[in-house]
C-alpha cells in the first residue's frame, strides 16, 4: 500500500480573516499554510486515529516523518508474532 502525506482541511477554514494576514504580511504576500499534515491512503482516505505528525530533516540527511496514532484496539491495533 502506498501512503501519501498531505495537508488536511481547507485553508479558508483556518484563515477566515484574509485582511488580518494582509495587515501583518503586507499586500501581495502569502500567508504560510498552517494546515496540519496527515497520512492518507492512495484513494484519499485519512488513516484513522492520527494524533499528530512531525516532519524534520538535517542538512544532507533523510527527511524523517513521525506519525503518532492513538491505539484503541478497534480502529488501530498492533499485530505481530
C-alpha positions in Angstrom: 0.0 0.0 0.0 1.3 3.5 -0.9 0.8 6.1 1.8 0.5 9.8 1.0 1.4 12.7 3.3 -0.8 15.7 2.6 -2.4 18.6 4.3 -5.9 18.3 5.7 -8.8 20.8 5.9 -9.4 23.8 3.8 -7.2 26.8 4.0 -10.2 29.1 4.3 -11.3 27.3 7.4 -8.0 28.1 9.1 -7.5 31.6 7.8 -11.0 33.1 7.7 -9.9 36.7 8.0 -7.7 37.5 5.0 -7.5 41.1 5.9 -5.7 40.2 9.1 -3.0 38.4 7.3 -2.7 41.3 4.7 -2.2 43.8 7.5 0.5 41.6 9.2 2.3 40.5 6.0 1.6 43.3 3.6 -0.4 43.3 0.3 0.6 40.6 -2.1 2.5 38.4 0.4 1.1 35.0 1.0 0.5 33.6 4.5 2.2 30.3 5.5 -0.1 27.4 5.1 -0.6 26.2 8.7 -2.9 23.3 8.0 -1.6 20.1 9.6 -0.4 17.1 7.6 -1.9 13.6 7.9 -1.2 10.2 6.3 -3.7 9.2 3.6 -4.2 6.1 1.5 -3.8 6.2 -2.2 -7.6 6.7 -2.7 -7.5 9.8 -0.4 -8.8 8.4 2.9 -7.2 9.7 6.1 -5.7 6.9 8.2 -7.8 6.7 11.4 -6.7 7.7 14.9 -3.8 10.1 14.0 -2.9 12.3 16.8 0.0 14.3 15.3 2.6 14.3 12.6 6.1 15.8 12.6 8.4 16.2 9.6 12.1 17.0 10.2 15.4 16.8 8.4 19.1 17.6 8.9 21.2 19.0 6.1 22.4 16.2 3.9 20.2 13.7 5.8 16.9 12.0 5.1 13.6 13.5 5.9 12.0 11.9 8.9 8.3 11.7 9.3 6.9 10.7 12.7 3.2 9.9 13.0 1.6 9.3 16.4 -1.5 7.1 16.4 -4.0 6.5 19.3 -4.1 2.7 19.6 -7.6 2.0 20.7 -7.9 -1.7 19.8 -10.9 -1.2 17.5 -9.7 1.1 14.7 -5.9 0.8 15.2 -4.4 -2.4 16.6 -0.9 -3.9 16.9 -0.3 -7.3 15.4 2.8 -9.3 15.5 4.4 -12.7 16.4 
